[in-house]
Amino acid sequence: MSIKDSDRFFVITGPEGAGKTTLTQALERAGFDTVIESTREVWRYQERIGGRYIAFSGGSQLDEMIYFELSLAFDIRSYDQAAAKTGGPVIFDRGMLDIIIFMRHLNLPVPDHIIKAVRLHPYNRTVFMAPFRADIYTQDPERVSTAEEAAAQEPLFKEIYAEFGYELLYLPTATVEERVRFVAEHVRLDQRVRSAVRQALLDCS
C-alpha cells in the first residue's frame, strides 16, 4: 500500500528571506523531488511581460488579489503534477496556506474558494518552519520587504498553520548542510514509520 500524497508532501515555510529556497535547492541536489515557490515565479512572469499583478509593490488591492489568485493556480497545478508522480517524498517551497498568510499580512480579504483550495490540497501535518534570521536577510528585485516587515510576518505563520491543523517543526539556526540533514532525517523517519504502520495493518487484515 502506498503512502497517500498528503503524507509524502512536506512543506518548508517561513517569512521572507529565512533561507527556505536555498534549503529547498540543496535538498534537490541531495536527491529529493522539490516544488518551487509559486509567488516568486508569478512575480517573475509578471516582470517578464510587464504585468502589474504583483504584491508587496504598492499596487492596488485588486492587483494584489489577482497576483494571489495566479499564485494559487500555480500551486494547484504543481500539487497535481506532484501527485501524478509515484514514489517518495516531495519538498514544497511554501504551501498553499502561505497565500492566506500573505493576504492577511497585507490586510486583504481571503475568499472562501482559497480556503477551500487549501483544505482540498493537504500536506504532511508536520511543516518545516524557517524562522526569520536577520543575519541572512537580503532584499532583491522580488523581495522588496524590509527586514522589519519580514520579521513581522512570523507570528502569522504560527497562528495560521495551527488554525489549519498543522504542527510547525522549527529548522535549526545552522548551516545549509546541517539543515539538509535535519530535514532529510525527519522525512525519511516519517515515511518509514508510516510504511511500517500500513504494513502492520495489512498483516492484521
C-alpha positions as CSV (number, residue, x, y, z in Angstrom):
1,M,0.0,0.0,0.0
2,S,1.4,3.3,-1.0
3,I,1.7,6.4,1.2
4,K,-1.0,8.9,0.4
5,D,0.1,12.1,-1.2
6,S,-0.7,14.3,1.8
7,D,1.7,12.2,3.9
8,R,4.6,12.4,1.5
9,F,4.2,16.1,0.7
10,F,6.4,18.2,3.0
11,V,6.3,22.0,3.2
12,I,9.1,24.3,4.1
13,T,7.6,27.7,5.1
14,G,8.6,30.8,6.9
15,P,8.8,34.6,6.5
16,E,10.6,36.1,3.6
17,G,14.3,35.7,3.4
18,A,14.6,33.0,6.0
19,G,16.6,30.6,3.8
20,K,13.8,28.3,2.5
21,T,14.6,28.5,-1.1
22,T,18.3,27.9,-0.5
23,L,17.4,24.9,1.6
24,T,15.0,23.5,-1.0
25,Q,17.5,23.8,-3.7
26,A,20.1,22.0,-1.6
27,L,17.6,19.2,-0.9
28,E,17.0,18.9,-4.6
29,R,20.7,18.5,-5.1
30,A,20.6,15.8,-2.4
31,G,18.1,13.8,-4.5
32,F,14.7,14.9,-3.2
33,D,11.9,15.9,-5.6
34,T,11.0,19.6,-5.0
35,V,8.4,22.1,-6.0
36,I,9.4,25.8,-6.4
37,E,7.7,28.7,-4.7
38,S,4.7,30.0,-6.7
39,T,4.7,33.6,-5.5
40,R,8.2,34.3,-6.8
41,E,7.5,32.5,-10.1
42,V,4.4,34.6,-10.7
43,W,6.4,37.7,-9.9
44,R,9.0,36.7,-12.5
45,Y,6.4,36.0,-15.1
46,Q,4.7,39.4,-14.5
47,E,8.0,41.2,-14.7
48,R,8.8,39.4,-17.9
49,I,5.7,40.6,-19.6
50,G,5.4,43.9,-17.9
51,G,2.3,42.8,-15.9
52,R,1.1,44.7,-12.9
53,Y,-0.2,41.9,-10.9
54,I,2.5,41.9,-8.2
55,A,2.1,42.0,-4.4
56,F,4.2,44.0,-1.9
57,S,4.8,46.7,-4.6
58,G,2.3,49.3,-3.7
59,G,-0.2,48.4,-6.3
60,S,-3.9,48.4,-6.0
61,Q,-5.8,45.9,-3.8
62,L,-7.3,44.4,-6.9
63,D,-3.9,43.9,-8.5
64,E,-2.6,42.1,-5.3
65,M,-5.7,39.9,-5.2
66,I,-5.2,38.8,-8.8
67,Y,-1.5,38.1,-8.0
68,F,-2.5,35.7,-5.3
69,E,-5.1,34.1,-7.5
70,L,-2.4,33.5,-10.1
71,S,-0.2,32.0,-7.3
72,L,-2.9,29.7,-6.2
73,A,-3.5,28.4,-9.7
74,F,0.3,27.8,-10.0
75,D,0.2,25.9,-6.6
76,I,-2.7,23.7,-7.6
77,R,-1.1,22.7,-10.8
78,S,2.2,21.9,-9.0
79,Y,0.3,19.9,-6.4
80,D,-1.4,17.9,-9.1
81,Q,1.8,17.3,-11.0
82,A,3.5,16.1,-7.8
83,A,0.5,13.8,-7.1
84,A,0.7,12.3,-10.5
85,K,4.2,11.1,-9.7
86,T,4.6,7.8,-7.8
87,G,7.4,7.4,-5.4
88,G,9.0,9.1,-2.5
89,P,8.6,12.4,-0.6
90,V,8.3,15.8,-2.3
91,I,9.5,19.0,-0.7
92,F,7.5,22.1,-1.4
93,D,9.0,25.6,-1.1
94,R,5.9,27.1,0.5
95,G,2.4,25.6,0.5
96,M,-1.0,27.0,-0.5
97,L,-1.6,28.1,3.1
98,D,1.2,30.7,2.6
99,I,-1.1,32.6,0.2
100,I,-3.6,33.1,3.0
101,I,-0.8,34.2,5.4
102,F,0.5,36.8,3.0
103,M,-3.0,38.0,2.2
104,R,-3.7,38.5,5.9
105,H,-0.4,40.2,6.3
106,L,-1.4,42.7,3.6
107,N,-4.9,43.1,5.1
108,L,-6.5,41.6,2.1
109,P,-9.8,39.7,2.3
110,V,-9.4,35.9,1.9
111,P,-12.1,34.5,-0.4
112,D,-13.8,31.3,0.6
113,H,-12.6,29.5,-2.5
114,I,-9.0,30.0,-1.4
115,I,-9.7,28.4,1.9
116,K,-11.5,25.6,0.1
117,A,-8.4,25.0,-2.1
118,V,-6.1,24.8,1.0
119,R,-8.4,22.2,2.6
120,L,-8.7,20.2,-0.6
121,H,-4.9,20.0,-1.1
122,P,-3.4,18.9,2.3
123,Y,0.3,18.3,3.1
124,N,2.1,16.3,5.7
125,R,0.9,17.6,9.1
126,T,4.4,18.4,10.1
127,V,5.6,21.6,8.4
128,F,9.2,22.8,8.5
129,M,9.4,26.4,9.7
130,A,12.4,28.6,8.8
131,P,12.4,31.4,11.3
132,F,13.3,34.9,10.4
133,R,17.1,35.5,10.5
134,A,18.4,39.0,10.4
135,D,21.9,37.7,9.7
136,I,20.9,36.2,6.3
137,Y,18.1,38.5,5.2
138,T,18.7,40.4,2.0
139,Q,16.4,42.3,-0.4
140,D,16.3,41.6,-4.1
141,P,14.1,42.6,-7.0
142,E,11.4,40.0,-6.0
143,R,11.8,40.6,-2.2
144,V,11.0,44.2,-1.5
145,S,10.0,43.9,2.1
146,T,12.3,45.4,4.7
147,A,13.9,43.2,7.4
148,E,11.4,44.6,9.9
149,E,8.5,43.8,7.7
150,A,9.7,40.3,7.1
151,A,10.2,39.7,10.8
152,A,6.7,40.9,11.5
153,Q,5.3,38.1,9.3
154,E,6.5,35.3,11.6
155,P,3.6,35.3,14.1
156,L,1.1,34.8,11.3
157,F,2.8,31.6,10.3
158,K,2.5,30.2,13.8
159,E,-1.1,31.3,14.1
160,I,-2.5,30.3,10.7
161,Y,-0.7,26.9,10.3
162,A,-2.0,26.0,13.8
163,E,-5.5,27.2,12.7
164,F,-5.5,24.7,9.9
165,G,-4.2,21.8,12.0
166,Y,-0.5,21.8,11.1
167,E,2.4,21.5,13.5
168,L,5.5,23.6,12.9
169,L,8.9,22.0,13.3
170,Y,11.5,24.7,13.5
171,L,14.6,24.4,11.5
172,P,17.8,24.8,13.4
173,T,19.8,28.0,13.1
174,A,22.6,26.2,11.3
175,T,24.4,25.8,8.0
176,V,22.5,24.8,4.9
177,E,24.2,21.4,5.0
178,E,23.1,20.8,8.6
179,R,19.6,21.9,7.7
180,V,19.5,19.4,4.8
181,R,20.5,16.6,7.2
182,F,17.8,17.7,9.7
183,V,15.0,17.7,7.1
184,A,16.2,14.5,5.4
185,E,16.4,12.6,8.7
186,H,12.9,13.7,9.7
187,V,11.3,13.0,6.3
188,R,12.9,9.5,6.0
189,L,11.9,8.6,9.6
190,D,8.3,9.8,9.0
191,Q,8.0,7.8,5.8
192,R,9.5,4.6,7.4
193,V,7.1,4.8,10.3
194,R,4.1,5.3,8.1
195,S,5.1,2.4,5.9
196,A,5.6,0.2,8.9
197,V,2.2,1.1,10.3
198,R,0.4,0.4,7.0
199,Q,2.2,-2.9,6.7
200,A,1.2,-3.9,10.2
201,L,-2.4,-3.0,9.3
202,L,-2.2,-5.2,6.2
203,D,-0.8,-8.1,8.2
204,C,-3.7,-7.8,10.6
205,S,-6.4,-7.7,8.0
